[in-house]
Amino acid sequence: MRVSKPVLFVFIFAIGVSLYLFFSDKPKKVSAPKEVPSQPVTLPPPSKPQTDSLQRSNEFARWAKDPFLLPENVIKKEAQEKKGPEVPPLRLHAIIEGKRGRVAILGDEVVTKGDIIKSGEKVVEINKESLTLMSKDSKRVIFLEKQ
């Protein structure tokens, strides 16, 4: 097996450095801590800030609006998204049991299990007396109205 001269030199150099670091690492002696003077050090009094120059510089930096704030319409949209979509009141008028399973009349829609209604909620379950709707973050049960 032939190895080129640069590779051989690098390999020997790496071995030499590792041996040097391994054998030359001697524990260092820890010296005793220096004594701290017992008298407190006095600092000069702080200088008085120049308020006149600060006030003058603030006069030029006044903005009509803060450029780092979001526009009001974006803030309102974010607030509405956090509240979630408004859920319209739904009335469960009837539940009919047939050959294919139960069917419910919810508001002005006829729904079965697995349907998605106008508000974006999914019909999860239809019982004899109630209907269960599921959205991304909530679950609600609507009971059959008694007349």
Rosetta silent file (secondary structure, phi, psi, omega in degrees, C-alpha in Angstrom):
SEQUENCE: MRVSKPVLFVFIFAIGVSLYLFFSDKPKKVSAPKEVPSQPVTLPPPSKPQTDSLQRSNEFARWAKDPFLLPENVIKKEAQEKKGPEVPPLRLHAIIEGKRGRVAILGDEVVTKGDIIKSGEKVVEINKESLTLMSKDSKRVIFLEKQ
SCORE:     score description
SCORE:     0.000 S_00000001
   1 L     0.000  127.698 -178.645    0.000    0.000    0.000 S_00000001
   2 L  -104.790  135.538  178.866    1.452    3.312   -1.060 S_00000001
   3 L  -121.775  135.456 -178.823    0.703    6.514    0.835 S_00000001
   4 L   -68.562  155.897 -176.471    1.562    9.922   -0.537 S_00000001
   5 H   -62.816  -42.774  179.706    4.149   12.020    1.283 S_00000001
   6 H   -61.659  -38.626  179.696    1.772   14.870    2.336 S_00000001
   7 H   -65.525  -42.119  179.924   -0.652   12.392    3.909 S_00000001
   8 H   -64.157  -42.762  178.777    2.179   10.696    5.768 S_00000001
   9 H   -64.248  -41.587  179.671    3.530   14.039    7.059 S_00000001
  10 H   -64.482  -42.447  179.826    0.075   15.132    8.267 S_00000001
  11 H   -62.261  -46.235 -179.885   -0.467   11.784   10.013 S_00000001
  12 H   -66.060  -40.027  178.351    2.906   11.945   11.807 S_00000001
  13 H   -62.306  -43.082 -179.742    2.307   15.589   12.754 S_00000001
  14 H   -63.762  -41.213  178.234   -1.140   14.745   14.219 S_00000001
  15 H   -64.373  -42.004  179.673    0.340   11.902   16.292 S_00000001
  16 H   -62.493  -43.534 -179.971    3.096   14.212   17.537 S_00000001
  17 H   -65.519  -43.492 -179.371    0.653   16.939   18.569 S_00000001
  18 H   -64.541  -39.465  177.106   -1.628   14.476   20.356 S_00000001
  19 H   -65.315  -41.410  178.833    1.319   12.969   22.266 S_00000001
  20 H   -60.679  -47.193 -179.324    2.555   16.421   23.239 S_00000001
  21 H   -65.768  -35.163 -178.124   -0.881   17.447   24.533 S_00000001
  22 H   -70.657  -46.075 -174.704   -1.338   14.188   26.405 S_00000001
  23 H   -87.505  -21.992 -176.694    2.014   14.141   28.198 S_00000001
  24 H   -91.507   -2.887 -178.668    2.582   17.869   28.724 S_00000001
  25 L   -79.283   93.544 -178.963   -0.724   18.503   30.490 S_00000001
  26 L  -100.745  145.715  177.180    0.493   18.954   34.048 S_00000001
  27 L   -65.359  137.621 -178.063   -1.798   19.982   36.878 S_00000001
  28 L   -91.457  145.016  178.701   -1.418   23.647   37.655 S_00000001
  29 L   -77.890  137.693  178.809   -0.885   24.890   41.177 S_00000001
  30 L   -93.381  124.074 -179.740   -3.701   26.953   42.599 S_00000001
  31 L   -84.563  155.426  178.752   -2.458   30.117   44.265 S_00000001
  32 L   -67.597  145.073 -179.601   -4.060   31.510   47.408 S_00000001
  33 L   -66.618  147.436  179.265   -6.637   34.212   46.763 S_00000001
  34 L   -72.044  146.905 -179.780   -5.482   37.765   47.136 S_00000001
  35 L   -74.325  139.802  179.446   -6.641   39.627   50.185 S_00000001
  36 L   -92.992  135.216  179.232   -9.405   42.136   49.637 S_00000001
  37 L   -62.941  141.936 -175.783   -8.930   45.523   51.290 S_00000001
  38 L   -78.491  -19.991 -179.813  -11.220   45.964   54.292 S_00000001
  39 L   -84.765  135.510  179.024  -12.009   49.603   53.531 S_00000001
  40 L   -67.582  147.154  179.316  -14.843   50.215   51.040 S_00000001
  41 L   -85.197  130.103  179.271  -13.912   51.824   47.782 S_00000001
  42 L   -96.291  134.269  179.128  -15.541   55.196   47.258 S_00000001
  43 L  -101.048  150.057  177.184  -16.754   56.091   43.831 S_00000001
  44 L   -68.261  151.283 -179.431  -17.010   59.638   42.531 S_00000001
  45 L   -64.123  145.189 -178.980  -20.565   61.038   42.441 S_00000001
  46 L   -65.564  147.219 -179.936  -22.353   60.479   39.125 S_00000001
  47 L   -76.739  151.947 -178.635  -22.357   63.389   36.761 S_00000001
  48 L   -74.927  127.813 -179.570  -25.612   65.216   36.107 S_00000001
  49 L   -68.902  152.044 -179.557  -27.182   64.179   32.783 S_00000001
  50 L   -89.151   95.888 -176.678  -27.688   66.845   30.197 S_00000001
  51 H   -73.626  -30.029 -177.840  -31.474   66.981   29.880 S_00000001
  52 H   -62.222  -44.652 -178.873  -31.495   69.926   27.485 S_00000001
  53 H   -69.618  -32.967  177.372  -29.691   68.019   24.751 S_00000001
  54 H   -67.160  -41.891  179.634  -31.912   64.959   25.316 S_00000001
  55 H   -65.082  -38.754  178.958  -35.055   67.018   25.007 S_00000001
  56 H   -65.514  -38.845 -179.225  -33.795   68.637   21.829 S_00000001
  57 H   -71.684  -30.432  178.606  -32.981   65.263   20.271 S_00000001
  58 H   -71.599  -28.348  179.047  -36.424   63.870   21.212 S_00000001
  59 H   -62.559  -35.080 -178.295  -38.166   66.745   19.460 S_00000001
  60 H   -82.179  -16.601 -175.266  -36.761   65.605   16.124 S_00000001
  61 L   -98.720   10.961 -179.957  -37.582   61.942   16.719 S_00000001
  62 L   -77.109  138.979 -179.393  -41.344   62.273   17.206 S_00000001
  63 L  -116.287  154.356  173.464  -43.485   60.253   14.813 S_00000001
  64 L   -71.558  -40.270  177.081  -47.091   60.617   13.856 S_00000001
  65 L  -135.682  153.819  178.345  -47.456   56.819   14.205 S_00000001
  66 L   -75.565  120.188 -176.598  -45.144   54.176   15.568 S_00000001
  67 L   -70.993  -12.291 -177.835  -43.555   52.483   12.528 S_00000001
  68 L   -95.964   -4.079  177.475  -43.081   49.249   14.452 S_00000001
  69 L   -88.444  151.169  176.388  -46.757   48.695   15.286 S_00000001
  70 L   -74.373  152.092  175.253  -49.050   46.699   13.039 S_00000001
  71 L   -61.510  154.648 -175.015  -51.804   48.556   11.188 S_00000001
  72 H   -61.859  -37.634 -178.763  -55.159   48.664   12.999 S_00000001
  73 H   -65.885  -32.359  177.832  -56.954   46.490   10.442 S_00000001
  74 H   -70.664  -39.532  179.353  -54.384   43.702   10.934 S_00000001
  75 H   -64.106  -41.152  179.574  -54.774   43.901   14.714 S_00000001
  76 H   -65.187  -40.470  178.921  -58.568   43.651   14.391 S_00000001
  77 H   -64.010  -41.896  179.072  -58.288   40.609   12.089 S_00000001
  78 H   -63.930  -38.019  179.223  -55.925   38.877   14.526 S_00000001
  79 H   -65.660  -39.332  178.517  -58.321   39.569   17.390 S_00000001
  80 H   -67.883  -37.481  179.176  -61.199   38.048   15.417 S_00000001
  81 H   -67.261  -35.479  178.860  -59.122   34.974   14.545 S_00000001
  82 H   -67.524  -36.330  178.707  -58.237   34.469   18.198 S_00000001
  83 H   -67.769  -30.812 -176.719  -61.908   34.607   19.157 S_00000001
  84 L    93.861  165.741 -179.844  -62.730   32.004   16.561 S_00000001
  85 L   -69.446  145.181  177.702  -65.561   32.040   14.087 S_00000001
  86 L   -70.685  130.853 -177.983  -68.934   33.017   15.405 S_00000001
  87 L   -94.006  118.294  179.533  -71.102   29.940   15.735 S_00000001
  88 L   -70.999  147.806  177.633  -74.646   30.526   14.537 S_00000001
  89 L   -68.179  125.675 -179.425  -77.394   29.126   16.747 S_00000001
  90 L  -109.711  144.222  177.883  -78.535   25.857   15.218 S_00000001
  91 L  -116.063  129.855  176.461  -81.822   24.134   15.859 S_00000001
  92 E   -92.743  107.283 -174.175  -82.182   20.388   15.646 S_00000001
  93 E   -84.376  -41.597 -175.952  -85.694   19.908   14.263 S_00000001
  94 E  -156.621  154.866  172.028  -85.873   16.153   13.757 S_00000001
  95 E  -127.761  124.739 -177.248  -83.929   12.889   13.788 S_00000001
  96 E  -117.487  132.971  179.009  -85.074   10.155   11.432 S_00000001
  97 E  -104.424  124.383 -177.807  -83.857    6.578   11.616 S_00000001
  98 E  -130.136 -165.716 -178.822  -83.751    4.736    8.307 S_00000001
  99 L   -66.399  -36.082 -178.052  -82.066    1.820    6.533 S_00000001
 100 L   -86.609    0.120 -178.009  -78.813    3.743    6.039 S_00000001
 101 E   119.318 -162.824 -177.103  -78.694    5.001    9.629 S_00000001
 102 E   -89.002  144.068  177.009  -79.865    8.164   11.291 S_00000001
 103 E  -127.452  139.241 -178.689  -80.498   11.406    9.441 S_00000001
 104 E  -122.567  148.807  173.538  -81.014   14.754   11.170 S_00000001
 105 E  -105.166  107.666 -174.411  -82.622   17.995   10.096 S_00000001
 106 E  -115.241  108.824 -175.431  -80.325   20.698   11.451 S_00000001
 107 L    64.922 -116.291  177.614  -81.474   24.237   10.688 S_00000001
 108 L  -111.216   18.683 -178.961  -82.196   24.125    6.943 S_00000001
 109 E  -118.104  148.268  171.266  -79.880   21.171    6.184 S_00000001
 110 E  -103.202  120.840 -173.105  -80.367   17.433    6.151 S_00000001
 111 E  -126.396  153.199  173.298  -77.230   15.835    7.580 S_00000001
 112 E  -124.922  175.527 -179.477  -75.854   12.377    8.256 S_00000001
 113 L   -63.805  130.249  179.462  -72.857   11.205   10.259 S_00000001
 114 L    98.431   -9.836  178.601  -69.613   12.521    8.696 S_00000001
 115 L   -74.331  153.361  174.552  -71.159   15.547    6.934 S_00000001
 116 E  -111.523  125.962 -175.999  -69.653   18.996    7.277 S_00000001
 117 L   -89.516  179.479 -174.422  -72.173   21.784    7.793 S_00000001
 118 L   -59.277  -34.546 -178.061  -71.996   25.462    6.693 S_00000001
 119 L   -76.705   -2.099  178.209  -70.189   26.609    9.855 S_00000001
 120 L    91.477    3.075  179.778  -67.341   24.169    9.098 S_00000001
 121 L   -88.514  151.104 -178.406  -68.211   21.731   11.873 S_00000001
 122 E  -104.756  138.049  177.011  -68.375   17.992   11.272 S_00000001
 123 E   -78.531  113.380 -175.363  -71.268   15.808   12.365 S_00000001
 124 E   -93.096  -39.205 -174.292  -69.601   13.211   14.579 S_00000001
 125 E  -151.531  143.116  174.438  -72.545   11.385   16.060 S_00000001
 126 E  -124.618  114.969  177.321  -76.338   11.286   15.787 S_00000001
 127 L  -100.687 -176.269  179.385  -78.196    9.815   18.786 S_00000001
 128 L   -67.630  -33.293 -175.343  -81.925    9.426   19.355 S_00000001
 129 L  -116.437   -7.802 -174.250  -82.201   12.749   21.178 S_00000001
 130 E  -148.410  169.533  178.763  -79.056   14.696   20.194 S_00000001
 131 E  -135.128  134.905 -178.535  -76.462   15.479   17.544 S_00000001
 132 E  -109.270  127.754  178.404  -72.728   16.007   18.222 S_00000001
 133 E  -112.411  144.033 -179.155  -70.707   18.514   16.184 S_00000001
 134 E  -130.188  130.835  172.830  -66.901   18.769   16.216 S_00000001
 135 L  -115.028 -171.017 -177.288  -64.737   21.669   15.055 S_00000001
 136 L   -56.535  -45.442 -172.560  -60.960   22.153   15.225 S_00000001
 137 L  -121.600    3.832 -178.670  -60.900   23.109   18.879 S_00000001
 138 L  -145.728  161.895  178.739  -64.344   22.439   20.304 S_00000001
 139 E  -132.968  134.104  178.165  -67.095   19.883   20.532 S_00000001
 140 E  -137.793  149.919 -178.219  -70.759   20.734   21.046 S_00000001
 141 E  -115.430  130.283  178.028  -73.950   18.756   21.474 S_00000001
 142 E  -114.040  126.362 -176.887  -77.290   19.990   20.142 S_00000001
 143 E   -94.960  152.960  179.389  -80.403   18.432   21.617 S_00000001
 144 E   -66.447  133.428 -179.876  -83.676   17.794   19.821 S_00000001
 145 L   -77.901  135.468  178.333  -86.228   20.531   20.450 S_00000001
 146 L   -97.310  129.031 -178.307  -89.374   19.387   22.166 S_00000001
 147 L  -116.193    0.000    0.000  -92.559   21.034   20.877 S_00000001
